[in-house]
Amino acid sequence: MKKRYIITTAYIFFLMLPIYWLVSMSFKTTGEILGGFSLFPQEFTLENYRTIFTDPTWYWGYFNSIFYVTLNTVISVSVALPAAYAFSRYRFLGDKQLFFWLLTNRMAPAAVFALPFFQLYSAVGLFDTHLGVALAHALFNVPLAVWILEGFMSGVPKELDETAYVDGYSFPRFFTTIFLPTIKSGVGVTAFFCFMFSWVELLLAKTLTAVDAKPIAAIMTKTASSAGYELGLLAAAGTLTIIPGAIVIYFVRNNIAKGFAMGRV
Amino acid sequence: MKTQNNRAWLFVLPVLLLVAFNALIPMMTVVNYSVQETFGNNLFFWQGLDWFEGLLRSDRFHAALGRQFLFTGLILAIEVPLGIAIALAMPRQGGWVSVCLVLMALPMLIPWNVVGAMWNIFTLPDIGLLGYFINHVLNIPYDMTQNPIAAWVTIVTMDVWHWTSLVVLLSYAGLVSIPDAYYQAAKIDGASNWAVFRYIQLPKMKNVLTIAILLRFMDSFNIFTEPFVLTGGGPGNSTTLLSIDLVKIALGQFDLGPAAAMSLIYFVITLLVSWLFYTLMTKDDLN
């Protein structure tokens, strides 16, 4: 029994080490970081965080990221809901092929799309807009959302739909007042995954933005190269990018494993 | 049983339009580039299949593809058994389960370039925690900007750190779905731990493990940001994986033709694996 706890604890310890180092570095001065090795911050400072919270380029990066990620989550979940319902309840011409085609877009390497996306979004005037990034991320998030939601919806017996129709419910009323509440944990998990993959993706977000919609993580790389090697500042910005993820994960903690299994445990 | 209804297409239409806009137009652009040569100024010349032929014979492409398969093979060989072992060791109930799950999922929620930057400062030879420990406590010379083997160990360790939890979470979800009665029956039969694993736990995890392995295969096959931030593909070309090479050719050298041809070959490989994935998944749905 004891061996079990050692394995779990050791693994979590291993996971926390690099995170600890990032957080600890964010409270150090650049002088201390470059001066040599220290396990804990010797001259504890909040200067790095102060720089970020007072400089608009920095904090706007956060707003930009949160803005397009939220937009993407809303778009992805709302278009995926009816589609997932169709896949889980009906057979229709070309359904299997369509589902497979959607799936391939979840698997497509982002690097393949970087350049054509840049040209496409410039041509339609969505370059450097939040909507542009949100739509681009829909490439992999919409298929994912359809997939997870379909898994959850297939777990709901069809008798629920039929009973509702017998009781005289119209489809929209059934869908919003009966069906959605039934699968609300599925919707929550799907929203979480859309949020997560849009939040962590950077290649497309960076390619599609210049100034106005630039994500925080891209500002980090830019600052890292232009303002010399300010590791403390970089660490503070990195630490702040972990927080939104940590918050949203708390809400879905009980369903997260099922979400990763696309509702197919 | 599902009912036949072609009006279901209406439900799928928004998804179809959105994904088609994102997938078909760029894909046509790529196909267009892959058969042409450009010298700038928007002048294009028909090139036929030359780029594809050249690419399939080029040592650089073979090397990048080889490194990609090595990377994907290594991380699968480590993450899958490790993930299963940790899932088996995790407590099944109690307040700690949620804490464990949240902590384990945390690395997956960090932006990918922050993951790269984090591992960079973690492994700096003299001032990073790991770098300092290996160099000055274990006294093993370690500098991933100089030594290809050190760079490989670092990117593989980083990926294990980043994604093993995915395998853990999925295996765990499979394990908790096993009814207690199965274990009691095994106990009465006097089954060994190994027999319980082999005949009860593993079959129950088969479904989720398939998903885990294929997701890890495909995501690691597409990996770009983390190793790019960490090593930039170096030292030399030693950690230049497929996506890194592709971005170097497309955005670095602006060789659109070869980059487009490479994208398509890359995409076909991913397509084959997706098909395998899909077949396995739908087979399970039928049972």
Boltz contact constraints between the chains, C-beta under 6 A:
constraints:
  - contact:
      token1: [A, 4]
      token2: [B, 89]
      max_distance: 6.0
  - contact:
      token1: [A, 7]
      token2: [B, 89]
      max_distance: 6.0
  - contact:
      token1: [A, 8]
      token2: [B, 89]
      max_distance: 6.0
  - contact:
      token1: [A, 8]
      token2: [B, 90]
      max_distance: 6.0
  - contact:
      token1: [A, 11]
      token2: [B, 86]
      max_distance: 6.0
  - contact:
      token1: [A, 12]
      token2: [B, 103]
      max_distance: 6.0
  - contact:
      token1: [A, 15]
      token2: [B, 107]
      max_distance: 6.0
  - contact:
      token1: [A, 18]
      token2: [B, 118]
      max_distance: 6.0
  - contact:
      token1: [A, 18]
      token2: [B, 122]
      max_distance: 6.0
  - contact:
      token1: [A, 21]
      token2: [B, 122]
      max_distance: 6.0
  - contact:
      token1: [A, 21]
      token2: [B, 129]
      max_distance: 6.0
  - contact:
      token1: [A, 22]
      token2: [B, 118]
      max_distance: 6.0
  - contact:
      token1: [A, 37]
      token2: [B, 127]
      max_distance: 6.0
  - contact:
      token1: [A, 37]
      token2: [B, 132]
      max_distance: 6.0
  - contact:
      token1: [A, 79]
      token2: [B, 14]
      max_distance: 6.0
  - contact:
      token1: [A, 79]
      token2: [B, 15]
      max_distance: 6.0
  - contact:
      token1: [A, 79]
      token2: [B, 18]
      max_distance: 6.0
  - contact:
      token1: [A, 82]
      token2: [B, 11]
      max_distance: 6.0
  - contact:
      token1: [A, 83]
      token2: [B, 11]
      max_distance: 6.0
  - contact:
      token1: [A, 83]
      token2: [B, 12]
      max_distance: 6.0
  - contact:
      token1: [A, 83]
      token2: [B, 15]
      max_distance: 6.0
  - contact:
      token1: [A, 86]
      token2: [B, 8]
      max_distance: 6.0
  - contact:
      token1: [A, 86]
      token2: [B, 11]
      max_distance: 6.0
  - contact:
      token1: [A, 86]
      token2: [B, 12]
      max_distance: 6.0
  - contact:
      token1: [A, 90]
      token2: [B, 2]
      max_distance: 6.0
  - contact:
      token1: [A, 90]
      token2: [B, 3]
      max_distance: 6.0
  - contact:
      token1: [A, 90]
      token2: [B, 5]
      max_distance: 6.0
  - contact:
      token1: [A, 90]
      token2: [B, 8]
      max_distance: 6.0
  - contact:
      token1: [A, 91]
      token2: [B, 2]
      max_distance: 6.0
  - contact:
      token1: [A, 91]
      token2: [B, 4]
      max_distance: 6.0
  - contact:
      token1: [A, 92]
      token2: [B, 6]
      max_distance: 6.0
  - contact:
      token1: [A, 92]
      token2: [B, 8]
      max_distance: 6.0
  - contact:
      token1: [A, 92]
      token2: [B, 9]
      max_distance: 6.0
  - contact:
      token1: [A, 93]
      token2: [B, 6]
      max_distance: 6.0
  - contact:
      token1: [A, 100]
      token2: [B, 278]
      max_distance: 6.0
  - contact:
      token1: [A, 103]
      token2: [B, 274]
      max_distance: 6.0
  - contact:
      token1: [A, 103]
      token2: [B, 278]
      max_distance: 6.0
  - contact:
      token1: [A, 104]
      token2: [B, 271]
      max_distance: 6.0
  - contact:
      token1: [A, 104]
      token2: [B, 274]
      max_distance: 6.0
  - contact:
      token1: [A, 105]
      token2: [B, 19]
      max_distance: 6.0
  - contact:
      token1: [A, 105]
      token2: [B, 23]
      max_distance: 6.0
  - contact:
      token1: [A, 107]
      token2: [B, 218]
      max_distance: 6.0
  - contact:
      token1: [A, 107]
      token2: [B, 270]
      max_distance: 6.0
  - contact:
      token1: [A, 107]
      token2: [B, 274]
      max_distance: 6.0
  - contact:
      token1: [A, 109]
      token2: [B, 222]
      max_distance: 6.0
  - contact:
      token1: [A, 109]
      token2: [B, 243]
      max_distance: 6.0
  - contact:
      token1: [A, 109]
      token2: [B, 266]
      max_distance: 6.0
  - contact:
      token1: [A, 111]
      token2: [B, 224]
      max_distance: 6.0
  - contact:
      token1: [A, 111]
      token2: [B, 243]
      max_distance: 6.0
  - contact:
      token1: [A, 111]
      token2: [B, 246]
      max_distance: 6.0
  - contact:
      token1: [A, 111]
      token2: [B, 247]
      max_distance: 6.0
  - contact:
      token1: [A, 112]
      token2: [B, 263]
      max_distance: 6.0
  - contact:
      token1: [A, 112]
      token2: [B, 267]
      max_distance: 6.0
  - contact:
      token1: [A, 113]
      token2: [B, 26]
      max_distance: 6.0
  - contact:
      token1: [A, 115]
      token2: [B, 250]
      max_distance: 6.0
  - contact:
      token1: [A, 116]
      token2: [B, 26]
      max_distance: 6.0
  - contact:
      token1: [A, 116]
      token2: [B, 29]
      max_distance: 6.0
  - contact:
      token1: [A, 116]
      token2: [B, 30]
      max_distance: 6.0
  - contact:
      token1: [A, 117]
      token2: [B, 26]
      max_distance: 6.0
  - contact:
      token1: [A, 120]
      token2: [B, 25]
      max_distance: 6.0
  - contact:
      token1: [A, 120]
      token2: [B, 26]
      max_distance: 6.0
  - contact:
      token1: [A, 138]
      token2: [B, 18]
      max_distance: 6.0
  - contact:
      token1: [A, 139]
      token2: [B, 22]
      max_distance: 6.0
  - contact:
      token1: [A, 142]
      token2: [B, 15]
      max_distance: 6.0
  - contact:
      token1: [A, 142]
      token2: [B, 18]
      max_distance: 6.0
  - contact:
      token1: [A, 142]
      token2: [B, 19]
      max_distance: 6.0
  - contact:
      token1: [A, 196]
      token2: [B, 109]
      max_distance: 6.0
  - contact:
      token1: [A, 200]
      token2: [B, 111]
      max_distance: 6.0
  - contact:
      token1: [A, 200]
      token2: [B, 112]
      max_distance: 6.0
  - contact:
      token1: [A, 202]
      token2: [B, 111]
      max_distance: 6.0
  - contact:
      token1: [A, 202]
      token2: [B, 112]
      max_distance: 6.0
  - contact:
      token1: [A, 202]
      token2: [B, 113]
      max_distance: 6.0
  - contact:
      token1: [A, 202]
      token2: [B, 225]
      max_distance: 6.0
  - contact:
      token1: [A, 203]
      token2: [B, 224]
      max_distance: 6.0
  - contact:
      token1: [A, 203]
      token2: [B, 225]
      max_distance: 6.0
  - contact:
      token1: [A, 217]
      token2: [B, 111]
      max_distance: 6.0
  - contact:
      token1: [A, 217]
      token2: [B, 113]
      max_distance: 6.0
  - contact:
      token1: [A, 217]
      token2: [B, 114]
      max_distance: 6.0
  - contact:
      token1: [A, 231]
      token2: [B, 121]
      max_distance: 6.0
  - contact:
      token1: [A, 238]
      token2: [B, 114]
      max_distance: 6.0
  - contact:
      token1: [A, 238]
      token2: [B, 117]
      max_distance: 6.0
  - contact:
      token1: [A, 238]
      token2: [B, 118]
      max_distance: 6.0
  - contact:
      token1: [A, 241]
      token2: [B, 111]
      max_distance: 6.0
  - contact:
      token1: [A, 241]
      token2: [B, 114]
      max_distance: 6.0
  - contact:
      token1: [A, 242]
      token2: [B, 110]
      max_distance: 6.0
  - contact:
      token1: [A, 245]
      token2: [B, 109]
      max_distance: 6.0
  - contact:
      token1: [A, 249]
      token2: [B, 102]
      max_distance: 6.0
  - contact:
      token1: [A, 249]
      token2: [B, 105]
      max_distance: 6.0
  - contact:
      token1: [A, 249]
      token2: [B, 109]
      max_distance: 6.0
  - contact:
      token1: [A, 253]
      token2: [B, 98]
      max_distance: 6.0
  - contact:
      token1: [A, 253]
      token2: [B, 101]
      max_distance: 6.0
  - contact:
      token1: [A, 253]
      token2: [B, 102]
      max_distance: 6.0
  - contact:
      token1: [A, 256]
      token2: [B, 105]
      max_distance: 6.0
  - contact:
      token1: [A, 257]
      token2: [B, 169]
      max_distance: 6.0
  - contact:
      token1: [A, 257]
      token2: [B, 172]
      max_distance: 6.0
  - contact:
      token1: [A, 257]
      token2: [B, 173]
      max_distance: 6.0
  - contact:
      token1: [A, 258]
      token2: [B, 173]
      max_distance: 6.0
  - contact:
      token1: [A, 260]
      token2: [B, 169]
      max_distance: 6.0
  - contact:
      token1: [A, 260]
      token2: [B, 170]
      max_distance: 6.0
  - contact:
      token1: [A, 261]
      token2: [B, 170]
      max_distance: 6.0
  - contact:
      token1: [A, 261]
      token2: [B, 173]
      max_distance: 6.0
  - contact:
      token1: [A, 261]
      token2: [B, 208]
      max_distance: 6.0
  - contact:
      token1: [A, 261]
      token2: [B, 211]
      max_distance: 6.0
  - contact:
      token1: [A, 265]
      token2: [B, 173]
      max_distance: 6.0
  - contact:
      token1: [A, 265]
      token2: [B, 177]
      max_distance: 6.0
